[in-house]
C-alpha cells in the first residue's frame, strides 16, 4: 500500500466515524435522550437558579474570571534541566510508516 492510498484509507475511516457519531447524536435527539449543554441549569454562587440569558452569561463571565485570572504562584517551580535532549523533530506527511 502506498503512502497516498494509506492516507486515503485513513481519511475514509475518519469520514465514516464522523457519520456514525452524527447519526448517534441525531438518534439521541429524536428519541428525547439528548440534553444540550446550553440547556443545563446554571445557578449563582448562592445556589439560586438563573433564568435569564443575561444573568447566565454574567455568571459564566464571573466563573471564568475567577478560574483564569489567578495571581502568580509565590514560589517558583523546581524544574530540573533535562539530562539529554530528545529527537522529537516531526516527520513530514508521506514519510510516516503504518503499523
mmCIF file as gemmi writes it, N, C-alpha and C atoms, coordinates in Angstrom:
data_model
loop_
_atom_site.group_PDB
_atom_site.id
_atom_site.type_symbol
_atom_site.label_atom_id
_atom_site.label_alt_id
_atom_site.label_comp_id
_atom_site.label_asym_id
_atom_site.label_entity_id
_atom_site.label_seq_id
_atom_site.pdbx_PDB_ins_code
_atom_site.Cartn_x
_atom_site.Cartn_y
_atom_site.Cartn_z
_atom_site.occupancy
_atom_site.B_iso_or_equiv
_atom_site.pdbx_formal_charge
_atom_site.auth_seq_id
_atom_site.auth_asym_id
_atom_site.pdbx_PDB_model_num
ATOM 1 N N . UNK Axp A 1 ? 0.845 -1.176 0 1 0 ? 1 A 1
ATOM 2 C CA . UNK Axp A 1 ? 0 0 0 1 0 ? 1 A 1
ATOM 3 C C . UNK Axp A 1 ? 0.891 1.24 0 1 0 ? 1 A 1
ATOM 4 N N . UNK Axp A 2 ? 0.622 2.16 -0.884 1 0 ? 2 A 1
ATOM 5 C CA . UNK Axp A 2 ? 1.428 3.378 -0.948 1 0 ? 2 A 1
ATOM 6 C C . UNK Axp A 2 ? 1.003 4.333 0.15 1 0 ? 2 A 1
ATOM 7 N N . UNK Axp A 3 ? 1.85 5.316 0.398 1 0 ? 3 A 1
ATOM 8 C CA . UNK Axp A 3 ? 1.52 6.31 1.418 1 0 ? 3 A 1
ATOM 9 C C . UNK Axp A 3 ? 0.235 7.044 1.077 1 0 ? 3 A 1
ATOM 10 N N . UNK Axp A 4 ? 0.037 7.347 -0.208 1 0 ? 4 A 1
ATOM 11 C CA . UNK Axp A 4 ? -1.168 8.078 -0.607 1 0 ? 4 A 1
ATOM 12 C C . UNK Axp A 4 ? -2.417 7.23 -0.403 1 0 ? 4 A 1
ATOM 13 N N . UNK Axp A 5 ? -2.353 5.951 -0.745 1 0 ? 5 A 1
ATOM 14 C CA . UNK Axp A 5 ? -3.535 5.106 -0.552 1 0 ? 5 A 1
ATOM 15 C C . UNK Axp A 5 ? -3.795 4.881 0.933 1 0 ? 5 A 1
ATOM 16 N N . UNK Axp A 6 ? -2.735 4.804 1.73 1 0 ? 6 A 1
ATOM 17 C CA . UNK Axp A 6 ? -2.901 4.696 3.182 1 0 ? 6 A 1
ATOM 18 C C . UNK Axp A 6 ? -3.58 5.951 3.711 1 0 ? 6 A 1
ATOM 19 N N . UNK Axp A 7 ? -3.159 7.106 3.22 1 0 ? 7 A 1
ATOM 20 C CA . UNK Axp A 7 ? -3.755 8.378 3.633 1 0 ? 7 A 1
ATOM 21 C C . UNK Axp A 7 ? -5.23 8.423 3.259 1 0 ? 7 A 1
ATOM 22 N N . UNK Axp A 8 ? -5.562 7.985 2.044 1 0 ? 8 A 1
ATOM 23 C CA . UNK Axp A 8 ? -6.962 7.976 1.61 1 0 ? 8 A 1
ATOM 24 C C . UNK Axp A 8 ? -7.791 7.022 2.461 1 0 ? 8 A 1
ATOM 25 N N . UNK Axp A 9 ? -7.241 5.857 2.774 1 0 ? 9 A 1
ATOM 26 C CA . UNK Axp A 9 ? -7.951 4.895 3.623 1 0 ? 9 A 1
ATOM 27 C C . UNK Axp A 9 ? -8.224 5.505 4.985 1 0 ? 9 A 1
ATOM 28 N N . UNK Axp A 10 ? -7.23 6.183 5.551 1 0 ? 10 A 1
ATOM 29 C CA . UNK Axp A 10 ? -7.407 6.818 6.854 1 0 ? 10 A 1
ATOM 30 C C . UNK Axp A 10 ? -8.488 7.898 6.781 1 0 ? 10 A 1
ATOM 31 N N . UNK Axp A 11 ? -8.451 8.717 5.717 1 0 ? 11 A 1
ATOM 32 C CA . UNK Axp A 11 ? -9.464 9.764 5.553 1 0 ? 11 A 1
ATOM 33 C C . UNK Axp A 11 ? -10.854 9.152 5.448 1 0 ? 11 A 1
ATOM 34 N N . UNK Axp A 12 ? -10.983 8.069 4.705 1 0 ? 12 A 1
ATOM 35 C CA . UNK Axp A 12 ? -12.274 7.4 4.531 1 0 ? 12 A 1
ATOM 36 C C . UNK Axp A 12 ? -12.786 6.886 5.879 1 0 ? 12 A 1
ATOM 37 N N . UNK Axp A 13 ? -11.904 6.306 6.678 1 0 ? 13 A 1
ATOM 38 C CA . UNK Axp A 13 ? -12.308 5.809 8.001 1 0 ? 13 A 1
ATOM 39 C C . UNK Axp A 13 ? -12.758 6.962 8.892 1 0 ? 13 A 1
ATOM 40 N N . UNK Axp A 14 ? -12.07 8.093 8.808 1 0 ? 14 A 1
ATOM 41 C CA . UNK Axp A 14 ? -12.444 9.251 9.619 1 0 ? 14 A 1
ATOM 42 C C . UNK Axp A 14 ? -13.816 9.782 9.218 1 0 ? 14 A 1
ATOM 43 N N . UNK Axp A 15 ? -14.098 9.824 7.917 1 0 ? 15 A 1
ATOM 44 C CA . UNK Axp A 15 ? -15.41 10.272 7.443 1 0 ? 15 A 1
ATOM 45 C C . UNK Axp A 15 ? -16.501 9.343 7.947 1 0 ? 15 A 1
ATOM 46 N N . UNK Axp A 16 ? -16.259 8.022 7.863 1 0 ? 16 A 1
ATOM 47 C CA . UNK Axp A 16 ? -17.253 7.054 8.331 1 0 ? 16 A 1
ATOM 48 C C . UNK Axp A 16 ? -17.489 7.21 9.826 1 0 ? 16 A 1
ATOM 49 N N . UNK Axp A 17 ? -16.432 7.431 10.593 1 0 ? 17 A 1
ATOM 50 C CA . UNK Axp A 17 ? -16.56 7.617 12.025 1 0 ? 17 A 1
ATOM 51 C C . UNK Axp A 17 ? -17.384 8.863 12.328 1 0 ? 17 A 1
ATOM 52 N N . UNK Axp A 18 ? -17.115 9.962 11.614 1 0 ? 18 A 1
ATOM 53 C CA . UNK Axp A 18 ? -17.863 11.203 11.818 1 0 ? 18 A 1
ATOM 54 C C . UNK Axp A 18 ? -19.342 10.998 11.495 1 0 ? 18 A 1
ATOM 55 N N . UNK Axp A 19 ? -19.627 10.266 10.424 1 0 ? 19 A 1
ATOM 56 C CA . UNK Axp A 19 ? -21.018 9.998 10.046 1 0 ? 19 A 1
ATOM 57 C C . UNK Axp A 19 ? -21.701 9.191 11.138 1 0 ? 19 A 1
ATOM 58 N N . UNK Axp A 20 ? -21.02 8.202 11.694 1 0 ? 20 A 1
ATOM 59 C CA . UNK Axp A 20 ? -21.596 7.391 12.772 1 0 ? 20 A 1
ATOM 60 C C . UNK Axp A 20 ? -21.88 8.248 14.004 1 0 ? 20 A 1
ATOM 61 N N . UNK Axp A 21 ? -20.943 9.121 14.361 1 0 ? 21 A 1
ATOM 62 C CA . UNK Axp A 21 ? -21.139 9.998 15.517 1 0 ? 21 A 1
ATOM 63 C C . UNK Axp A 21 ? -22.333 10.918 15.304 1 0 ? 21 A 1
ATOM 64 N N . UNK Axp A 22 ? -22.448 11.476 14.116 1 0 ? 22 A 1
ATOM 65 C CA . UNK Axp A 22 ? -23.57 12.36 13.796 1 0 ? 22 A 1
ATOM 66 C C . UNK Axp A 22 ? -24.882 11.597 13.862 1 0 ? 22 A 1
ATOM 67 N N . UNK Axp A 23 ? -24.92 10.4 13.304 1 0 ? 23 A 1
ATOM 68 C CA . UNK Axp A 23 ? -26.122 9.575 13.341 1 0 ? 23 A 1
ATOM 69 C C . UNK Axp A 23 ? -26.507 9.259 14.783 1 0 ? 23 A 1
ATOM 70 N N . UNK Axp A 24 ? -25.54 8.944 15.62 1 0 ? 24 A 1
ATOM 71 C CA . UNK Axp A 24 ? -25.801 8.645 17.022 1 0 ? 24 A 1
ATOM 72 C C . UNK Axp A 24 ? -26.403 9.861 17.737 1 0 ? 24 A 1
ATOM 73 N N . UNK Axp A 25 ? -25.838 11.059 17.496 1 0 ? 25 A 1
ATOM 74 C CA . UNK Axp A 25 ? -26.372 12.279 18.117 1 0 ? 25 A 1
ATOM 75 C C . UNK Axp A 25 ? -27.809 12.539 17.683 1 0 ? 25 A 1
ATOM 76 N N . UNK Axp A 26 ? -28.064 12.408 16.387 1 0 ? 26 A 1
ATOM 77 C CA . UNK Axp A 26 ? -29.415 12.652 15.866 1 0 ? 26 A 1
ATOM 78 C C . UNK Axp A 26 ? -30.393 11.659 16.464 1 0 ? 26 A 1
ATOM 79 N N . UNK Axp A 27 ? -30.001 10.394 16.552 1 0 ? 27 A 1
ATOM 80 C CA . UNK Axp A 27 ? -30.871 9.37 17.131 1 0 ? 27 A 1
ATOM 81 C C . UNK Axp A 27 ? -31.207 9.709 18.576 1 0 ? 27 A 1
ATOM 82 N N . UNK Axp A 28 ? -30.212 10.143 19.351 1 0 ? 28 A 1
ATOM 83 C CA . UNK Axp A 28 ? -30.472 10.521 20.739 1 0 ? 28 A 1
ATOM 84 C C . UNK Axp A 28 ? -31.424 11.71 20.816 1 0 ? 28 A 1
ATOM 85 N N . UNK Axp A 29 ? -31.267 12.682 19.901 1 0 ? 29 A 1
ATOM 86 C CA . UNK Axp A 29 ? -32.149 13.846 19.906 1 0 ? 29 A 1
ATOM 87 C C . UNK Axp A 29 ? -33.579 13.448 19.575 1 0 ? 29 A 1
ATOM 88 N N . UNK Axp A 30 ? -33.741 12.614 18.568 1 0 ? 30 A 1
ATOM 89 C CA . UNK Axp A 30 ? -35.076 12.192 18.142 1 0 ? 30 A 1
ATOM 90 C C . UNK Axp A 30 ? -35.753 11.376 19.238 1 0 ? 30 A 1
ATOM 91 N N . UNK Axp A 31 ? -34.992 10.558 19.93 1 0 ? 31 A 1
ATOM 92 C CA . UNK Axp A 31 ? -35.557 9.706 20.983 1 0 ? 31 A 1
ATOM 93 C C . UNK Axp A 31 ? -35.769 10.471 22.286 1 0 ? 31 A 1
ATOM 94 N N . UNK Axp A 32 ? -35.338 11.714 22.352 1 0 ? 32 A 1
ATOM 95 C CA . UNK Axp A 32 ? -35.542 12.516 23.551 1 0 ? 32 A 1
ATOM 96 C C . UNK Axp A 32 ? -34.528 12.249 24.649 1 0 ? 32 A 1
ATOM 97 N N . UNK Axp A 33 ? -33.429 11.586 24.328 1 0 ? 33 A 1
ATOM 98 C CA . UNK Axp A 33 ? -32.422 11.273 25.338 1 0 ? 33 A 1
ATOM 99 C C . UNK Axp A 33 ? -31.214 12.193 25.203 1 0 ? 33 A 1
ATOM 100 N N . UNK Axp A 34 ? -31.414 13.355 24.65 1 0 ? 34 A 1
ATOM 101 C CA . UNK Axp A 34 ? -30.321 14.287 24.399 1 0 ? 34 A 1
ATOM 102 C C . UNK Axp A 34 ? -30.544 15.54 25.223 1 0 ? 34 A 1
ATOM 103 N N . UNK Axp A 35 ? -29.526 15.965 25.948 1 0 ? 35 A 1
ATOM 104 C CA . UNK Axp A 35 ? -29.622 17.2 26.708 1 0 ? 35 A 1
ATOM 105 C C . UNK Axp A 35 ? -28.469 18.094 26.295 1 0 ? 35 A 1
ATOM 106 N N . UNK Axp A 36 ? -28.803 19.165 25.651 1 0 ? 36 A 1
ATOM 107 C CA . UNK Axp A 36 ? -27.786 20.099 25.199 1 0 ? 36 A 1
ATOM 108 C C . UNK Axp A 36 ? -27.142 20.767 26.407 1 0 ? 36 A 1
ATOM 109 N N . UNK Axp A 37 ? -25.87 21.03 26.3 1 0 ? 37 A 1
ATOM 110 C CA . UNK Axp A 37 ? -25.155 21.675 27.401 1 0 ? 37 A 1
ATOM 111 C C . UNK Axp A 37 ? -25.73 23.061 27.677 1 0 ? 37 A 1
ATOM 112 N N . UNK Axp A 38 ? -26.204 23.734 26.653 1 0 ? 38 A 1
ATOM 113 C CA . UNK Axp A 38 ? -26.715 25.092 26.843 1 0 ? 38 A 1
ATOM 114 C C . UNK Axp A 38 ? -28.018 25.111 27.628 1 0 ? 38 A 1
ATOM 115 N N . UNK Axp A 39 ? -28.714 23.972 27.73 1 0 ? 39 A 1
ATOM 116 C CA . UNK Axp A 39 ? -29.969 23.955 28.475 1 0 ? 39 A 1
ATOM 117 C C . UNK Axp A 39 ? -29.774 23.496 29.913 1 0 ? 39 A 1
ATOM 118 N N . UNK Axp A 40 ? -28.551 23.202 30.304 1 0 ? 40 A 1
ATOM 119 C CA . UNK Axp A 40 ? -28.288 22.779 31.674 1 0 ? 40 A 1
ATOM 120 C C . UNK Axp A 40 ? -28.555 23.949 32.611 1 0 ? 40 A 1
ATOM 121 N N . UNK Axp A 41 ? -29.129 23.677 33.786 1 0 ? 41 A 1
ATOM 122 C CA . UNK Axp A 41 ? -29.41 24.772 34.718 1 0 ? 41 A 1
ATOM 123 C C . UNK Axp A 41 ? -28.119 25.415 35.223 1 0 ? 41 A 1
ATOM 124 N N . UNK Axp A 42 ? -28.141 26.722 35.311 1 0 ? 42 A 1
ATOM 125 C CA . UNK Axp A 42 ? -26.991 27.472 35.814 1 0 ? 42 A 1
ATOM 126 C C . UNK Axp A 42 ? -27.444 28.204 37.066 1 0 ? 42 A 1
ATOM 127 N N . UNK Axp A 43 ? -26.656 28.041 38.124 1 0 ? 43 A 1
ATOM 128 C CA . UNK Axp A 43 ? -27.004 28.667 39.403 1 0 ? 43 A 1
ATOM 129 C C . UNK Axp A 43 ? -25.954 29.701 39.766 1 0 ? 43 A 1
ATOM 130 N N . UNK Axp A 44 ? -26.372 30.666 40.577 1 0 ? 44 A 1
ATOM 131 C CA . UNK Axp A 44 ? -25.418 31.648 41.07 1 0 ? 44 A 1
ATOM 132 C C . UNK Axp A 44 ? -24.67 31.054 42.26 1 0 ? 44 A 1
ATOM 133 N N . UNK Axp A 45 ? -23.789 31.823 42.867 1 0 ? 45 A 1
ATOM 134 C CA . UNK Axp A 45 ? -22.984 31.313 43.976 1 0 ? 45 A 1
ATOM 135 C C . UNK Axp A 45 ? -23.826 30.931 45.189 1 0 ? 45 A 1
ATOM 136 N N . UNK Axp A 46 ? -25.001 31.523 45.31 1 0 ? 46 A 1
ATOM 137 C CA . UNK Axp A 46 ? -25.885 31.215 46.435 1 0 ? 46 A 1
ATOM 138 C C . UNK Axp A 46 ? -26.775 30.007 46.144 1 0 ? 46 A 1
ATOM 139 N N . UNK Axp A 47 ? -26.667 29.45 44.941 1 0 ? 47 A 1
ATOM 140 C CA . UNK Axp A 47 ? -27.446 28.27 44.59 1 0 ? 47 A 1
ATOM 141 C C . UNK Axp A 47 ? -28.794 28.563 43.961 1 0 ? 47 A 1
ATOM 142 N N . UNK Axp A 48 ? -29.073 29.825 43.67 1 0 ? 48 A 1
ATOM 143 C CA . UNK Axp A 48 ? -30.348 30.184 43.05 1 0 ? 48 A 1
ATOM 144 C C . UNK Axp A 48 ? -30.244 30.015 41.539 1 0 ? 48 A 1
ATOM 145 N N . UNK Axp A 49 ? -31.295 29.46 40.947 1 0 ? 49 A 1
ATOM 146 C CA . UNK Axp A 49 ? -31.331 29.207 39.513 1 0 ? 49 A 1
ATOM 147 C C . UNK Axp A 49 ? -31.395 30.525 38.743 1 0 ? 49 A 1
ATOM 148 N N . UNK Axp A 50 ? -30.53 30.66 37.752 1 0 ? 50 A 1
ATOM 149 C CA . UNK Axp A 50 ? -30.527 31.848 36.904 1 0 ? 50 A 1
ATOM 150 C C . UNK Axp A 50 ? -31.35 31.539 35.659 1 0 ? 50 A 1
ATOM 151 N N . UNK Axp A 51 ? -32.395 32.323 35.43 1 0 ? 51 A 1
ATOM 152 C CA . UNK Axp A 51 ? -33.307 32.027 34.326 1 0 ? 51 A 1
ATOM 153 C C . UNK Axp A 51 ? -33.085 32.908 33.106 1 0 ? 51 A 1
ATOM 154 N N . UNK Axp A 52 ? -32.566 34.103 33.292 1 0 ? 52 A 1
ATOM 155 C CA . UNK Axp A 52 ? -32.377 34.973 32.132 1 0 ? 52 A 1
ATOM 156 C C . UNK Axp A 52 ? -31.021 34.696 31.486 1 0 ? 52 A 1
ATOM 157 N N . UNK Axp A 53 ? -30.984 34.845 30.183 1 0 ? 53 A 1
ATOM 158 C CA . UNK Axp A 53 ? -29.746 34.604 29.44 1 0 ? 53 A 1
ATOM 159 C C . UNK Axp A 53 ? -28.659 35.584 29.87 1 0 ? 53 A 1
ATOM 160 N N . UNK Axp A 54 ? -29.047 36.815 30.155 1 0 ? 54 A 1
ATOM 161 C CA . UNK Axp A 54 ? -28.087 37.836 30.585 1 0 ? 54 A 1
ATOM 162 C C . UNK Axp A 54 ? -27.443 37.448 31.911 1 0 ? 54 A 1
ATOM 163 N N . UNK Axp A 55 ? -28.252 36.977 32.854 1 0 ? 55 A 1
ATOM 164 C CA . UNK Axp A 55 ? -27.73 36.57 34.16 1 0 ? 55 A 1
ATOM 165 C C . UNK Axp A 55 ? -26.81 35.355 34.026 1 0 ? 55 A 1
ATOM 166 N N . UNK Axp A 56 ? -27.171 34.426 33.148 1 0 ? 56 A 1
ATOM 167 C CA . UNK Axp A 56 ? -26.339 33.24 32.936 1 0 ? 56 A 1
ATOM 168 C C . UNK Axp A 56 ? -24.996 33.622 32.324 1 0 ? 56 A 1
ATOM 169 N N . UNK Axp A 57 ? -25.019 34.517 31.34 1 0 ? 57 A 1
ATOM 170 C CA . UNK Axp A 57 ? -23.77 34.965 30.723 1 0 ? 57 A 1
ATOM 171 C C . UNK Axp A 57 ? -22.891 35.691 31.738 1 0 ? 57 A 1
ATOM 172 N N . UNK Axp A 58 ? -23.514 36.491 32.6 1 0 ? 58 A 1
ATOM 173 C CA . UNK Axp A 58 ? -22.755 37.204 33.627 1 0 ? 58 A 1
ATOM 174 C C . UNK Axp A 58 ? -22.111 36.215 34.597 1 0 ? 58 A 1
ATOM 175 N N . UNK Axp A 59 ? -22.834 35.15 34.929 1 0 ? 59 A 1
ATOM 176 C CA . UNK Axp A 59 ? -22.287 34.134 35.84 1 0 ? 59 A 1
ATOM 177 C C . UNK Axp A 59 ? -21.113 33.396 35.198 1 0 ? 59 A 1
ATOM 178 N N . UNK Axp A 60 ? -21.242 33.057 33.899 1 0 ? 60 A 1
ATOM 179 C CA . UNK Axp A 60 ? -20.137 32.401 33.203 1 0 ? 60 A 1
ATOM 180 C C . UNK Axp A 60 ? -18.913 33.319 33.183 1 0 ? 60 A 1
ATOM 181 N N . UNK Axp A 61 ? -19.126 34.595 32.927 1 0 ? 61 A 1
ATOM 182 C CA . UNK Axp A 61 ? -18.025 35.561 32.916 1 0 ? 61 A 1
ATOM 183 C C . UNK Axp A 61 ? -17.35 35.601 34.281 1 0 ? 61 A 1
ATOM 184 N N . UNK Axp A 62 ? -18.164 35.671 35.331 1 0 ? 62 A 1
ATOM 185 C CA . UNK Axp A 62 ? -17.64 35.689 36.695 1 0 ? 62 A 1
ATOM 186 C C . UNK Axp A 62 ? -16.83 34.415 36.978 1 0 ? 62 A 1
ATOM 187 N N . UNK Axp A 63 ? -17.384 33.27 36.589 1 0 ? 63 A 1
ATOM 188 C CA . UNK Axp A 63 ? -16.72 31.984 36.827 1 0 ? 63 A 1
ATOM 189 C C . UNK Axp A 63 ? -15.349 31.935 36.158 1 0 ? 63 A 1
ATOM 190 N N . UNK Axp A 64 ? -15.3 32.267 34.86 1 0 ? 64 A 1
ATOM 191 C CA . UNK Axp A 64 ? -14.033 32.163 34.148 1 0 ? 64 A 1
ATOM 192 C C . UNK Axp A 64 ? -13.04 33.235 34.571 1 0 ? 64 A 1
ATOM 193 N N . UNK Axp A 65 ? -13.512 34.392 35 1 0 ? 65 A 1
ATOM 194 C CA . UNK Axp A 65 ? -12.594 35.394 35.538 1 0 ? 65 A 1
ATOM 195 C C . UNK Axp A 65 ? -11.92 34.869 36.799 1 0 ? 65 A 1
ATOM 196 N N . UNK Axp A 66 ? -12.676 34.171 37.643 1 0 ? 66 A 1
ATOM 197 C CA . UNK Axp A 66 ? -12.109 33.606 38.868 1 0 ? 66 A 1
ATOM 198 C C . UNK Axp A 66 ? -11.141 32.467 38.559 1 0 ? 66 A 1
ATOM 199 N N . UNK Axp A 67 ? -11.5 31.627 37.604 1 0 ? 67 A 1
ATOM 200 C CA . UNK Axp A 67 ? -10.669 30.462 37.281 1 0 ? 67 A 1
ATOM 201 C C . UNK Axp A 67 ? -9.394 30.863 36.551 1 0 ? 67 A 1
ATOM 202 N N . UNK Axp A 68 ? -9.505 31.77 35.596 1 0 ? 68 A 1
ATOM 203 C CA . UNK Axp A 68 ? -8.373 32.078 34.728 1 0 ? 68 A 1
ATOM 204 C C . UNK Axp A 68 ? -7.504 33.232 35.209 1 0 ? 68 A 1
ATOM 205 N N . UNK Axp A 69 ? -8.018 34.09 36.039 1 0 ? 69 A 1
ATOM 206 C CA . UNK Axp A 69 ? -7.256 35.258 36.489 1 0 ? 69 A 1
ATOM 207 C C . UNK Axp A 69 ? -6.78 35.066 37.922 1 0 ? 69 A 1
ATOM 208 N N . UNK Axp A 70 ? -5.868 34.16 38.094 1 0 ? 70 A 1
ATOM 209 C CA . UNK Axp A 70 ? -5.316 33.876 39.417 1 0 ? 70 A 1
ATOM 210 C C . UNK Axp A 70 ? -3.965 34.585 39.553 1 0 ? 70 A 1
ATOM 211 N N . UNK Axp A 71 ? -3.592 34.91 40.794 1 0 ? 71 A 1
ATOM 212 C CA . UNK Axp A 71 ? -2.277 35.53 40.982 1 0 ? 71 A 1
ATOM 213 C C . UNK Axp A 71 ? -1.162 34.523 40.685 1 0 ? 71 A 1
ATOM 214 N N . UNK Axp A 72 ? 0.013 35.044 40.39 1 0 ? 72 A 1
ATOM 215 C CA . UNK Axp A 72 ? 1.167 34.183 40.122 1 0 ? 72 A 1
ATOM 216 C C . UNK Axp A 72 ? 1.532 33.421 41.393 1 0 ? 72 A 1
ATOM 217 N N . UNK Axp A 73 ? 2.076 32.213 41.261 1 0 ? 73 A 1
ATOM 218 C CA . UNK Axp A 73 ? 2.477 31.458 42.451 1 0 ? 73 A 1
ATOM 219 C C . UNK Axp A 73 ? 3.56 32.2 43.23 1 0 ? 73 A 1
ATOM 220 N N . UNK Axp A 74 ? 3.542 32.029 44.546 1 0 ? 74 A 1
ATOM 221 C CA . UNK Axp A 74 ? 4.52 32.718 45.388 1 0 ? 74 A 1
ATOM 222 C C . UNK Axp A 74 ? 5.913 32.121 45.237 1 0 ? 74 A 1
ATOM 223 N N . UNK Axp A 75 ? 5.994 30.82 44.968 1 0 ? 75 A 1
ATOM 224 C CA . UNK Axp A 75 ? 7.297 30.178 44.795 1 0 ? 75 A 1
ATOM 225 C C . UNK Axp A 75 ? 7.422 29.667 43.368 1 0 ? 75 A 1
ATOM 226 N N . UNK Axp A 76 ? 8.631 29.722 42.854 1 0 ? 76 A 1
ATOM 227 C CA . UNK Axp A 76 ? 8.899 29.231 41.509 1 0 ? 76 A 1
ATOM 228 C C . UNK Axp A 76 ? 8.935 27.702 41.533 1 0 ? 76 A 1
ATOM 229 N N . UNK Axp A 77 ? 8.443 27.049 40.491 1 0 ? 77 A 1
ATOM 230 C CA . UNK Axp A 77 ? 8.513 25.589 40.452 1 0 ? 77 A 1
ATOM 231 C C . UNK Axp A 77 ? 9.96 25.117 40.308 1 0 ? 77 A 1
ATOM 232 N N . UNK Axp A 78 ? 10.26 23.964 40.907 1 0 ? 78 A 1
ATOM 233 C CA . UNK Axp A 78 ? 11.607 23.4 40.862 1 0 ? 78 A 1
ATOM 234 C C . UNK Axp A 78 ? 11.674 22.402 39.71 1 0 ? 78 A 1
ATOM 235 N N . UNK Axp A 79 ? 11.938 22.917 38.5 1 0 ? 79 A 1
ATOM 236 C CA . UNK Axp A 79 ? 12.003 22.075 37.309 1 0 ? 79 A 1
ATOM 237 C C . UNK Axp A 79 ? 13.468 21.888 36.948 1 0 ? 79 A 1
ATOM 238 N N . UNK Axp A 80 ? 13.899 20.627 36.976 1 0 ? 80 A 1
ATOM 239 C CA . UNK Axp A 80 ? 15.298 20.325 36.694 1 0 ? 80 A 1
ATOM 240 C C . UNK Axp A 80 ? 15.548 20.281 35.188 1 0 ? 80 A 1
ATOM 241 N N . UNK Axp A 81 ? 16.773 20.592 34.808 1 0 ? 81 A 1
ATOM 242 C CA . UNK Axp A 81 ? 17.192 20.547 33.41 1 0 ? 81 A 1
ATOM 243 C C . UNK Axp A 81 ? 17.173 19.098 32.936 1 0 ? 81 A 1
ATOM 244 N N . UNK Axp A 82 ? 16.762 18.876 31.709 1 0 ? 82 A 1
ATOM 245 C CA . UNK Axp A 82 ? 16.741 17.526 31.147 1 0 ? 82 A 1
ATOM 246 C C . UNK Axp A 82 ? 18.163 16.996 31.016 1 0 ? 82 A 1
ATOM 247 N N . UNK Axp A 83 ? 18.327 15.687 31.288 1 0 ? 83 A 1
ATOM 248 C CA . UNK Axp A 83 ? 19.657 15.091 31.196 1 0 ? 83 A 1
ATOM 249 C C . UNK Axp A 83 ? 20.123 14.961 29.753 1 0 ? 83 A 1
ATOM 250 N N . UNK Axp A 84 ? 19.175 14.742 28.83 1 0 ? 84 A 1
ATOM 251 C CA . UNK Axp A 84 ? 19.531 14.657 27.417 1 0 ? 84 A 1
ATOM 252 C C . UNK Axp A 84 ? 18.39 15.216 26.579 1 0 ? 84 A 1
ATOM 253 N N . UNK Axp A 85 ? 18.744 15.748 25.428 1 0 ? 85 A 1
ATOM 254 C CA . UNK Axp A 85 ? 17.735 16.257 24.506 1 0 ? 85 A 1
ATOM 255 C C . UNK Axp A 85 ? 17.154 15.101 23.711 1 0 ? 85 A 1
ATOM 256 N N . UNK Axp A 86 ? 15.855 15.131 23.504 1 0 ? 86 A 1
ATOM 257 C CA . UNK Axp A 86 ? 15.193 14.107 22.712 1 0 ? 86 A 1
ATOM 258 C C . UNK Axp A 86 ? 15.081 14.57 21.273 1 0 ? 86 A 1
ATOM 259 N N . UNK Axp A 87 ? 15.189 13.644 20.35 1 0 ? 87 A 1
ATOM 260 C CA . UNK Axp A 87 ? 14.998 13.963 18.941 1 0 ? 87 A 1
ATOM 261 C C . UNK Axp A 87 ? 13.507 13.864 18.66 1 0 ? 87 A 1
ATOM 262 N N . UNK Axp A 88 ? 12.815 14.978 18.725 1 0 ? 88 A 1
ATOM 263 C CA . UNK Axp A 88 ? 11.367 14.973 18.516 1 0 ? 88 A 1
ATOM 264 C C . UNK Axp A 88 ? 10.973 15.821 17.313 1 0 ? 88 A 1
ATOM 265 N N . UNK Axp A 89 ? 11.811 15.793 16.292 1 0 ? 89 A 1
ATOM 266 C CA . UNK Axp A 89 ? 11.51 16.518 15.069 1 0 ? 89 A 1
ATOM 267 C C . UNK Axp A 89 ? 10.353 15.83 14.365 1 0 ? 89 A 1
ATOM 268 N N . UNK Axp A 90 ? 9.271 16.535 14.066 1 0 ? 90 A 1
ATOM 269 C CA . UNK Axp A 90 ? 8.132 15.886 13.406 1 0 ? 90 A 1
ATOM 270 C C . UNK Axp A 90 ? 8.482 15.464 11.989 1 0 ? 90 A 1
ATOM 271 N N . UNK Axp A 91 ? 7.925 14.325 11.591 1 0 ? 91 A 1
ATOM 272 C CA . UNK Axp A 91 ? 8.144 13.843 10.232 1 0 ? 91 A 1
ATOM 273 C C . UNK Axp A 91 ? 7.169 14.529 9.296 1 0 ? 91 A 1
ATOM 274 N N . UNK Axp A 92 ? 7.586 14.674 8.034 1 0 ? 92 A 1
ATOM 275 C CA . UNK Axp A 92 ? 6.692 15.242 7.034 1 0 ? 92 A 1
ATOM 276 C C . UNK Axp A 92 ? 5.68 14.194 6.615 1 0 ? 92 A 1
ATOM 277 N N . UNK Axp A 93 ? 4.491 14.648 6.19 1 0 ? 93 A 1
ATOM 278 C CA . UNK Axp A 93 ? 3.458 13.741 5.713 1 0 ? 93 A 1
ATOM 279 C C . UNK Axp A 93 ? 4.009 12.954 4.528 1 0 ? 93 A 1
ATOM 280 N N . UNK Axp A 94 ? 3.724 11.663 4.503 1 0 ? 94 A 1
ATOM 281 C CA . UNK Axp A 94 ? 4.212 10.815 3.429 1 0 ? 94 A 1
ATOM 282 C C . UNK Axp A 94 ? 5.403 9.984 3.867 1 0 ? 94 A 1
ATOM 283 N N . UNK Axp A 95 ? 6.111 10.416 4.91 1 0 ? 95 A 1
ATOM 284 C CA . UNK Axp A 95 ? 7.236 9.645 5.42 1 0 ? 95 A 1
ATOM 285 C C . UNK Axp A 95 ? 6.828 8.729 6.562 1 0 ? 95 A 1
ATOM 286 N N . UNK Axp A 96 ? 5.586 8.845 7.01 1 0 ? 96 A 1
ATOM 287 C CA . UNK Axp A 96 ? 5.103 8.06 8.138 1 0 ? 96 A 1
ATOM 288 C C . UNK Axp A 96 ? 4.905 6.608 7.726 1 0 ? 96 A 1
ATOM 289 N N . UNK Axp A 97 ? 5.407 5.69 8.526 1 0 ? 97 A 1
ATOM 290 C CA . UNK Axp A 97 ? 5.238 4.269 8.238 1 0 ? 97 A 1
ATOM 291 C C . UNK Axp A 97 ? 4.057 3.743 9.04 1 0 ? 97 A 1
ATOM 292 N N . UNK Axp A 98 ? 3.139 3.056 8.377 1 0 ? 98 A 1
ATOM 293 C CA . UNK Axp A 98 ? 1.974 2.487 9.048 1 0 ? 98 A 1
ATOM 294 C C . UNK Axp A 98 ? 2.383 1.239 9.801 1 0 ? 98 A 1
ATOM 295 N N . UNK Axp A 99 ? 1.65 0.97 10.868 1 0 ? 99 A 1
ATOM 296 C CA . UNK Axp A 99 ? 1.903 -0.243 11.658 1 0 ? 99 A 1
ATOM 297 C C . UNK Axp A 99 ? 1.181 -1.413 11.062 1 0 ? 99 A 1
